[in-house]
């Protein structure tokens, strides 16, 4: 049986990729029509440099593999600078975020300079 968690129980959980690499911490949730649409993750460790210096991303909920003691996301859902993605380093908006897409069938995410 599926165990339903409260959103408040997920806040500040550590986030790992499916490959076991530490990615960051859950900061916030994006809701749409009373359903979870995505998760705001504060990025830590080596992923900051691969995201062009962004301190966080929004991971769509469909890329979450498991939520338990830790939060597990699919590793291929994480954009990288080598994918040719502009993470807003030179063309960020007034709020410091920029939407990106890495092609058809891929996820939509946002890079953040600050939360």
N, C-alpha and C positions, 0 to 999 in steps of 0.2 A: 504494500500500500504506500502511496506517495505521502510523505510527510511534508506538510506545509509550514514554512518558516515565516515569521514576521520580518518585515523589512528591517526593523530596528535590530534584529538579531544578526543581520548580515553586515551592518555598518562596522567598519574598521577591521574586518576579517582580512587576513593575508591572502593575496592572490598569487597563484602559481600557474604556469603554462602546463599543458598536458604532458610536456616533456620533463617537468619537474623543476624548471627554472623559476626563481622568485621574481615576480613582476611588480608587485606593489601592494596597495591597500585600498579597500572599497571606501570611497569618500561619500558617495551620494547615489541616488537612484533616479532615473527618469521614468515618469509614469505617463501613460497615454491611455485615455478611456478606462481608467482604473486598473490597468495592467502594466506590468514591468516592460518597458521598452528598451532600456539600456542601463548600464552601470558606469558611473564616473569613477575611474581608478586613478589614484595618485601613484605615479610611476616612481620606482626606486631602482637603484643599482645600475647595471650595464645597459638597461633599456633606454635610459634618458638620452644617451649619445646616439643610439640607433633611431630615436624619434626626433632627431634634430634639435634636441634641447628642451622639448616640451615636457612639462612636469606631470601631465596627465592626459588620459584619453577617455573617450566614451566607447565602451564595448557593447554592441547590441546584445540583447539577452539570448538570442539564438546561438551565440558563440560561447555560452557558459555551459560547460560539461557537467559540473557538479557543484553543489553548495552543501558544505558540512562543517567540519572543524576549520577547513580552509575553503577558498573559492578557487575553482579550477576552470581555466579558459582554454580554448583551442589555440595552439601556438601559431597557426597560420592565420589567425584573425588579427594579429598584430602587424600594423604597417611598419615599414622601415624606410629609411631615407634612400636605400638602394633600389626601392621599388619605383623611384621616380616621382615620389609624392612630395608636393609642396606643403609642408606643415606650417606655413605661415611665418617663416623666419623673416621674410622681407615684406610680406603683404598681409599682415595681421590687421584685424579690425580694431576698433576702439576698445573692445572688451578683451583683446588679447587671444582670441581663438579664431581658428580657420577650419572650415569643413574640408574633408578630403575624401577621395575615393580611389581605390586602386584597380578599378576596371570592372568589367561586367561580371556579375556573379560573386563579387567580393563584398566585404563589409563597408559600411560608412562609419567613419570615426572622426573625432575632432581632437586636435592637439591644443593644449593649453599652456600658456606661458606662466600663468599663476591661477590658483583656485580662489 
